[in-house]
Amino acid sequence: MPTSAARAALAPTIAYRDVLSDDGTMLRAWTNDPEGRHDGPTVLLCNGLGTNPLHWPALLRPDCGVRVVSWNHRGVSGSDRPRDPRAVRIENFVEDALSVMDHFDLERPVVMGWSMGVNTAFELAVRHPERVAGIFAVAGVPGDTFATMLGALHLPHPVARAVTVTLARGLRLGGWSLSPVTTRFPFGARSLEALTRVGFIGRVPDPELAAMAMAEMLSTPVEWYMHLALTTSRHPRVPLSRVQVPATFVAGTHDILAGSRDMGTAARRIPGARYVRLRASHFVQMEHPDRVHQLLRELIDRVDRA
């Protein structure tokens, strides 16, 4: 379950549902339409690994004009861990996405992805093209994500992958000693300011909401989060020649977790795809919520016209 602060922040705008995935894993799904009355366009959000609704401030506004359906990853914020701990691959997340779509009666929505969720969105589009009307990719690449990290250092992809995978393995092995601290860490304004100073996240319009988002993310034990990361790091590049729907890529110029240049390369391989770079970190939708939301609405309009 979300932390008490997160529950209080989300209470007016988010409703949760328990959804059973195909392999029997119970997922905590959510929507920004608590009353079930929204008559605007609906999008499916494949969120960043281990993240939560608080990372999308524009979608929490009652007048955002977009109904969002999403879910928390396996073993994160109320979703169960699978019986088989290996069942946390991108392919499993695609099955989770389909289960959530079926639960909410979504036939063919626009699919949003952020960070590792971009992998899920594109894999869903390739495996089940009849269920995806468009793709909105934020700060993520369609596969082989770890090879594009540390883009600002201009490392060759094999080197970047080796460095980031090794770091994740070390954190997974030592996570048991870190989790008692991180899961209880009182993340607040000072902690957010420290991350801003080192460039991990840029300035955000709503620091209080951002601090709650990060605190909720830290509630996941380090060893489980790194297990998710390492398993999904094996996801290869998606064959983009098979993506035939409108797409928009939104990249952060200072993103160290998803290479903006690689996002641009991916966009050029999809006919008609739009590529937008914003002066931001990996948390681009938190730093520029209005601009990112505008780009989402523009993609939805493109899909409607198509």
RASUL-V124570 format. One record per backbone hydrogen bond with DSSP energy under -0.5 kcal/mol. NH is the residue of the N-H (numbers start at 1). CO is the residue of the C=O. E is the energy in kcal/mol with one decimal. If there is no record, write none. Layout:
BEGIN
nh=NH co=CO e=E
nh=NH co=CO e=E
END
This chain:
BEGIN
nh=7 co=3 e=-2.8
nh=8 co=4 e=-2.2
nh=9 co=5 e=-2.1
nh=10 co=6 e=-2.1
nh=11 co=7 e=-1.6
nh=13 co=10 e=-1.5
nh=14 co=10 e=-2.5
nh=15 co=31 e=-2.4
nh=17 co=29 e=-2.7
nh=19 co=17 e=-0.6
nh=19 co=27 e=-2.6
nh=21 co=19 e=-0.6
nh=21 co=25 e=-2.8
nh=24 co=21 e=-1.9
nh=27 co=19 e=-3.5
nh=27 co=25 e=-0.5
nh=29 co=17 e=-3.0
nh=29 co=27 e=-1.0
nh=30 co=70 e=-2.5
nh=31 co=15 e=-2.0
nh=32 co=68 e=-1.4
nh=36 co=33 e=-1.3
nh=41 co=65 e=-0.5
nh=43 co=67 e=-2.7
nh=44 co=110 e=-2.3
nh=45 co=43 e=-0.5
nh=45 co=69 e=-2.7
nh=46 co=44 e=-0.6
nh=46 co=112 e=-3.1
nh=47 co=45 e=-0.9
nh=51 co=48 e=-2.3
nh=55 co=52 e=-1.8
nh=56 co=53 e=-2.2
nh=59 co=56 e=-1.0
nh=60 co=56 e=-0.6
nh=60 co=57 e=-1.1
nh=61 co=58 e=-0.9
nh=64 co=61 e=-1.9
nh=67 co=41 e=-2.9
nh=68 co=66 e=-0.5
nh=69 co=43 e=-2.1
nh=70 co=30 e=-2.7
nh=72 co=28 e=-2.5
nh=75 co=80 e=-0.8
nh=76 co=73 e=-2.2
nh=79 co=76 e=-1.8
nh=80 co=26 e=-2.8
nh=85 co=83 e=-0.7
nh=87 co=84 e=-2.6
nh=88 co=86 e=-1.9
nh=92 co=89 e=-0.5
nh=93 co=89 e=-1.9
nh=94 co=90 e=-2.1
nh=95 co=91 e=-1.6
nh=96 co=92 e=-2.1
nh=97 co=93 e=-2.5
nh=98 co=94 e=-2.2
nh=99 co=95 e=-2.2
nh=100 co=96 e=-2.5
nh=101 co=97 e=-2.6
nh=102 co=98 e=-2.6
nh=103 co=99 e=-2.1
nh=104 co=100 e=-2.0
nh=105 co=102 e=-1.1
nh=106 co=101 e=-3.1
nh=107 co=105 e=-0.7
nh=109 co=131 e=-0.6
nh=110 co=42 e=-0.8
nh=111 co=134 e=-3.0
nh=112 co=44 e=-3.6
nh=112 co=110 e=-0.5
nh=113 co=136 e=-2.7
nh=114 co=46 e=-1.9
nh=115 co=138 e=-2.1
nh=117 co=114 e=-2.6
nh=118 co=115 e=-1.9
nh=119 co=115 e=-0.5
nh=119 co=116 e=-0.7
nh=120 co=116 e=-1.2
nh=121 co=117 e=-2.6
nh=122 co=118 e=-2.4
nh=123 co=119 e=-2.5
nh=124 co=120 e=-2.5
nh=125 co=121 e=-1.9
nh=126 co=122 e=-2.0
nh=127 co=123 e=-2.6
nh=128 co=124 e=-2.6
nh=131 co=128 e=-2.3
nh=132 co=129 e=-1.1
nh=133 co=109 e=-2.5
nh=134 co=109 e=-0.7
nh=135 co=246 e=-2.2
nh=136 co=111 e=-2.4
nh=137 co=135 e=-0.6
nh=137 co=248 e=-3.0
nh=138 co=113 e=-3.0
nh=138 co=136 e=-0.6
nh=139 co=137 e=-0.5
nh=139 co=250 e=-3.0
nh=143 co=141 e=-2.2
nh=144 co=235 e=-3.0
nh=147 co=144 e=-0.8
nh=148 co=145 e=-1.8
nh=149 co=146 e=-0.8
nh=150 co=256 e=-3.0
nh=151 co=148 e=-0.5
nh=153 co=150 e=-1.8
nh=154 co=151 e=-1.7
nh=155 co=150 e=-0.7
nh=160 co=156 e=-2.6
nh=161 co=157 e=-2.7
nh=162 co=158 e=-2.1
nh=163 co=159 e=-2.5
nh=164 co=160 e=-2.4
nh=165 co=161 e=-2.6
nh=166 co=162 e=-2.0
nh=167 co=163 e=-2.0
nh=168 co=164 e=-2.3
nh=169 co=165 e=-2.4
nh=170 co=166 e=-2.1
nh=171 co=167 e=-2.2
nh=172 co=168 e=-2.1
nh=173 co=169 e=-2.3
nh=174 co=170 e=-2.2
nh=175 co=171 e=-0.6
nh=177 co=174 e=-1.2
nh=178 co=174 e=-0.8
nh=178 co=175 e=-0.7
nh=179 co=175 e=-2.9
nh=180 co=176 e=-0.5
nh=181 co=178 e=-1.4
nh=182 co=178 e=-2.6
nh=183 co=179 e=-2.6
nh=184 co=181 e=-0.8
nh=185 co=182 e=-0.9
nh=187 co=185 e=-2.2
nh=192 co=188 e=-2.3
nh=193 co=189 e=-2.3
nh=194 co=190 e=-2.0
nh=195 co=191 e=-2.0
nh=196 co=192 e=-2.0
nh=197 co=193 e=-2.3
nh=198 co=194 e=-1.5
nh=199 co=196 e=-0.9
nh=200 co=195 e=-1.8
nh=201 co=195 e=-1.0
nh=205 co=286 e=-0.7
nh=210 co=206 e=-2.1
nh=211 co=207 e=-2.5
nh=212 co=208 e=-1.8
nh=213 co=209 e=-2.2
nh=214 co=210 e=-2.2
nh=215 co=211 e=-2.3
nh=216 co=212 e=-2.4
nh=217 co=213 e=-1.8
nh=218 co=214 e=-1.9
nh=219 co=216 e=-1.0
nh=220 co=217 e=-1.3
nh=225 co=221 e=-2.4
nh=226 co=222 e=-2.7
nh=227 co=223 e=-1.4
nh=228 co=224 e=-2.4
nh=229 co=225 e=-2.4
nh=230 co=226 e=-2.7
nh=231 co=227 e=-2.1
nh=232 co=228 e=-2.5
nh=233 co=229 e=-1.5
nh=234 co=231 e=-1.1
nh=235 co=232 e=-1.8
nh=238 co=142 e=-2.8
nh=240 co=238 e=-1.2
nh=242 co=239 e=-1.9
nh=243 co=240 e=-1.8
nh=244 co=242 e=-0.7
nh=246 co=133 e=-0.6
nh=248 co=135 e=-2.2
nh=249 co=274 e=-3.1
nh=250 co=137 e=-3.0
nh=251 co=249 e=-0.5
nh=251 co=276 e=-2.9
nh=253 co=278 e=-2.5
nh=254 co=280 e=-3.0
nh=255 co=252 e=-1.5
nh=263 co=259 e=-1.7
nh=264 co=260 e=-2.1
nh=265 co=261 e=-2.2
nh=266 co=262 e=-2.2
nh=267 co=263 e=-2.4
nh=268 co=264 e=-1.9
nh=269 co=265 e=-0.7
nh=269 co=266 e=-1.0
nh=270 co=267 e=-1.5
nh=271 co=269 e=-0.5
nh=273 co=270 e=-2.3
nh=274 co=247 e=-2.3
nh=276 co=249 e=-2.9
nh=278 co=251 e=-2.9
nh=280 co=278 e=-1.5
nh=282 co=200 e=-0.6
nh=284 co=281 e=-0.5
nh=284 co=282 e=-0.6
nh=286 co=283 e=-1.4
nh=287 co=283 e=-1.7
nh=288 co=284 e=-2.6
nh=292 co=288 e=-2.5
nh=293 co=289 e=-2.2
nh=294 co=290 e=-2.3
nh=295 co=291 e=-2.2
nh=296 co=292 e=-2.0
nh=297 co=293 e=-2.4
nh=298 co=294 e=-2.2
nh=299 co=295 e=-2.0
nh=300 co=296 e=-2.4
nh=301 co=297 e=-2.1
nh=302 co=298 e=-2.1
nh=303 co=299 e=-2.6
nh=304 co=300 e=-2.3
nh=305 co=301 e=-2.3
nh=306 co=302 e=-2.2
END
